[in-house]
């Protein structure tokens, strides 16, 4: 169980379409942060945002792909 609670906080993760950035975005979202993600491929970012959002439980925070 995590002792970190980022509910109500916003995180911006660059390079979030794959690798370390994607894992970081997932991890921040899992502890309650609203996550904005950026990267080079709009298509890949959209898929990553959808994947992170699909992991939400009901009214979880959004994950937004920024262009």
C-alpha positions in Angstrom: 0.0 0.0 0.0 1.3 3.4 -1.0 1.7 6.2 1.5 1.7 8.8 -1.3 -1.6 10.5 -2.1 -1.5 13.0 -4.9 -5.3 13.5 -5.1 -6.0 17.1 -6.3 -2.5 17.5 -7.7 -1.6 17.9 -11.4 1.5 16.3 -12.9 3.0 17.0 -16.4 5.1 14.2 -17.7 7.2 14.7 -20.9 8.2 11.8 -23.1 5.2 9.9 -21.8 4.3 7.9 -25.0 6.6 5.0 -24.0 9.3 3.8 -21.6 10.2 5.6 -18.4 7.8 8.5 -19.1 4.9 6.2 -19.7 5.6 4.3 -16.5 6.0 7.5 -14.6 2.6 8.8 -15.9 1.0 5.5 -14.9 2.5 5.6 -11.4 1.5 9.2 -10.7 -2.0 8.5 -11.9 -2.2 5.4 -9.7 -1.7 7.6 -6.6 -4.3 10.1 -7.5 -2.7 12.8 -9.7 -4.4 14.3 -12.7 -1.7 13.6 -15.4 -0.9 15.7 -18.5 1.3 13.9 -20.9 3.4 15.1 -23.8 5.6 13.4 -26.5 6.4 13.3 -30.1 3.5 11.2 -31.5 -0.1 12.4 -31.0 -1.4 9.0 -31.9 0.7 7.2 -29.3 -0.1 9.8 -26.7 -3.8 9.4 -27.3 -3.4 5.7 -26.8 -1.4 6.1 -23.6 -4.0 8.6 -22.2 -6.8 6.1 -23.0 -4.8 3.3 -21.4 -4.2 5.3 -18.2 -7.8 6.4 -18.1 -9.0 2.9 -18.5 -7.1 1.9 -15.4 -9.1 4.4 -13.4 -11.6 3.2 -10.9 -14.8 5.0 -11.5 -14.3 8.6 -10.8 -10.5 8.6 -10.9 -8.5 11.6 -12.2 -8.1 12.1 -16.0 -5.0 11.5 -18.1 -4.8 14.1 -20.8 -2.6 14.0 -23.9 -1.3 17.6 -24.6 -0.2 18.7 -28.1 
